[in-house]
Amino acid sequence: MPITTTRRRLLAGSAAALALPAFARAQSAVKPRLTAISQWSAGSDGAAITALGKKFEEKGGIWQHSPVPGFTTEMMNKLRAQIIAGDPPACSQLKGPEIAAWSKIAPTVNLDALVAAAGYEKVVAPDLARLHKPEGKWISLPLQIYSTNMLFLSKRAMDKAKADKIPVTWADFNDLAEKMKAGGITYPIANGGTRPDDGQKFEASFAGISPASYRAAIMNLDKKALEGPEIKAAFAQVRKIANWMDPNVGAQPYATNLKRFVDGDMGMMIQGGWAQGVLRNAGFKFDDFIIAPGPSDNSRPVFLLNADAFIFWQRKEPDLQAGQTLMAQLVMDPAIQTMYSQITGSIPVRTDVDLSGDGWSDGQRRTAAALKDAVANNQAVLSLAHNMAQENGLTAAMIDVLTEYVKNKTITPEQAVTRLAEAVEGSR
Amino acid sequence: MTGTGAAAPRTGWPAISGVVRRLPEYMTIWVPLLLSAAHLVSFSLWTIWISFTPSTLVPVSGWVGLRNYTAVMASRNWKIAFDNLLLFGSAFVLLSLVTGLILAILLDQRIRGENVLRSIFLYPLAVSFVVTGTVWSWLLNPGLGIQKLVHDLGWTSFRFDWLVDRDMAIWTIVIAAIWQSSGFAMALFLAGLRSVDADIIKAAQIDGAGPIRTYWRVILPTLWPITITVVVVQLQFAISAFDLVRALTNGGPGIATQLPALVVYDLMFQRSQLGRGAAAAVLMLLILLVVLLPYAAWRYVQRRRATHA
């Protein structure tokens, strides 16, 4: 086809002409290249990291992302293999206390200069900053924040229950669930039955009842708080939530129930903010559901922090080092954080991003406001279920107890408290 | 190089020429055998060594004695896994043995279409455990599978929710495992049944034994060695069962259907506790030895008896 060829040549020629300035710049230094691994392969997460990759390429870089689908631990297995082989990726996803743990097994990049140049430290919540600079040096950068205890309400279920008030405390929540049940909704709670899901039911209950006690027991493993009345009350609340769930849920992910939730056959869901992205990606509208901060007994928002981050592994290759610099600058850029969060449904790490624009949902605005409020009142705590509060081994031992408790209705809250304390003891 | 090889037979050294001639044989048998043995032994030794180190994220050297072992054995996960293994192992082996034997006896009646039926019963063996687990997880899910079908047919009080019932969930694994592997038992038994000397059966018939009595007193006793083989093969499967459980229940509801292999995987790759994972793996090896050592002893005794007789 001679005509097409000419046209293609024309296009290629004009593209080359446009790219000339960038090419001239690249001549002076190496072309930045980034090898990255993460668990984000599909859905809104996959779309977001692909968009980030595009921005990286627009800046003249070579983007080499290898997603490892599944849970974060699956990605870690690949990371472990690469580190043992002496070939770590230039940058990988990692979060929470695992950043400190992993930074001990392989050298990381000191990002202090880049962070200072971007003025990033001033706009990151202090608790979060601490996780990303073990031993005082920035070696990883948080990218986006979720709260794991957002309350999702189905509009149609609210209509069935003839309710219009968003529950604030656990008592309100329980009332609403009963009302929904009376309104003909057999299963007022639409959560799934995976391990993190069961963990979230517990942490949302515990932190909502007493954030101070949660901090002491779960984050600081204080023995007294681990056996206190607040944690017992939390287990009692979890039992209520479990009894309102579809018993057939087994080990299914929460996403299985999203349609029943939107249709109003199920009423409420305690989920991370990422569920907004998943709902949107599945074709549901903002009018179908309401997002509010999870129930809190002192009526002020409690924020269970979950933040995704990138850690940068030391490499000798100049092109990878240039790629790391470019990537770090991009991750800290407010425009990039805005783009990323608008795709996934999270909120930006930077507290100075304006969320009043069109691309943001009310849920995201409420989430950002809740974070601000929670940080001010010391009610922002780290999520256990999503590996922010403790290292994997200890987290898994605690979630064993939680998931068994959710599934086994003969375990009393008192027994659960004892078992959790034992699990903590056995794992240390 | 090639010259010496070609020259050897002509110089008339029969021993060397024999070795050279049989070199390809030795190469094909001994090299892979030694390689796989070295592989197996070295990795087992390495795992045993790791189980005594404080390794977590990556293997490290150091010595913690039996600490990993005591931690694993004290954990609730391991206790549940061990109890489940006893239950699953004995139920699965016994039931698949019985099912396989009954199928084999029924097929042994010189019926029409035997080949087709045999293929049908053997077919599940060709399916991977992950597929079996996934399909059965749909069939057994009360909201999707058998229970829903029966409800839709009108029997609404019907209940078959073992998959989400933590006391019964382990039995769903038994069901799926039997479906998968009773064909294997059947094939072995059928071969055994076919190899019984026809004269003995005729003699029994002439003596006036009915078909049931013939089976019970004459044919089945000859199946002993096959039974032992089936039991050992099925037991080692039961002990190392992983993929089936992972696909079917993933150790749930809660941690009700944990099995040792799941615990090992969980410790090593989900919890980043390599030392404890290795300790659990060594414990699994010990459980296997409990099964395999008596079998080896039995084989030894059998052989001794055969040579003495």
Interface residues (C-beta under 8 A of the other chain):
Chain A: F71 T73 M76 N77 R80 I83 I84 A101 W102 I105 G193 D246 P247 N248 V249 G250 A251 E391 N392 G393 A396 A397 D400 V401 T403 E404 Y405 V406 K407 N408 R419 A423 G426
Chain B: T56 L57 V58 A71 A74 S75 R76 N77 N141 P142 G143 D161 L163 V164 R166 T249 N250 G252 P253 G254 I255 A256 D266 F269 Q270 R271 S272 Q273
